[in-house]
Amino acid sequence: MAKSYPVTIRIIEAKSSCSSGHRVGEEFRLEGYTPEGLCLTAFAGLLPMARILAAGGSLGPETDRIVASCPDPKGGLIFEVVREKG
């Protein structure tokens, strides 16, 4: 069975307020289910990137971190998706 790494999603910047009430500094750990408190719009947009990191893959030059904006055009949040050492 392939190794699966733990992944953490962090809100690192807010360019505007979030309609779901998310704030800079919030963290969500992916452990097989939708993280409690993370809105579904953000989760749906970040899940493909998180799955790549969890499987040991990467997107771009940083091998354990992806920075992405909220998929909600009104969201204005910047997320960091990080593969934790595990």
N, C-alpha and C positions, 0 to 999 in steps of 0.2 A: 504494500500500500504506500502511495506517495505521501511524503511529509506535508503537513499543513501548518503554516505559521500563523500565530495570532496577529491580528490587524487592529489598529486603533485609528479612529477617525477623530480629528480635532478641528475645531473652528479657530482659525488663526487670524482672520481679518473680517471686518464688516464694512462694506462700502456704503451700506444703507441699512435701515432696520429690516428685520425679518418678520414676515407675517405669521410665522409659527412661534415667534418669541425666542429663537435661538440667539445665543450671545457668544462673543469671543471667549475662548477658554474652555468651552464645553468639550467633553470627550465622550466617545462612544466606542465600546469594544465589540468587535464582531466575534460572536461565539456560536455561529450556526443559525441564529434567528435575527429578525429585525431588532436592532438595539433599542431598548426601551427609551422613549423620549425623542428619538430622531424622527423627523417628519418623513413621510413616505416619498415625497418628491426628491429630497436630498438622498435618501437611501437608494432609490431606484437609479439615480444618476451616478452614484458613487460605487454601487455594488460591482459592476464589471471591473473597475480598477482594483477594488479591494480583493476580488477573487483572484486576479492575476498575481497580486502580491502574496496572497495566502498560499498560492501554489508554488511560490518561489520564483516567479517571473518578474519582469520589469518592463517599464515603458519609458524609454529615454535613458539619459546618462546616469541619473540617480537610481540605483538599483533597489533601494528599500523605501522609497518615498515618492509620492505623487501629490502634486498640488493642483486643485481643481476648483472652479467656481460652482456655485449652486446652480442646478439646472433650471430653477425658477427665475425667469428674467427679472422679476421684481425682488428676488431674494437678496442679492448683493453680498452674499457670504463667500469667503474663501476657505476651503477645507484642505487639510493635510491628511493624506491617507498613508499610514506608516506600517511597514512590516516590522513587527517586534522580533527580537532575537528569541528563539525558542527551541 
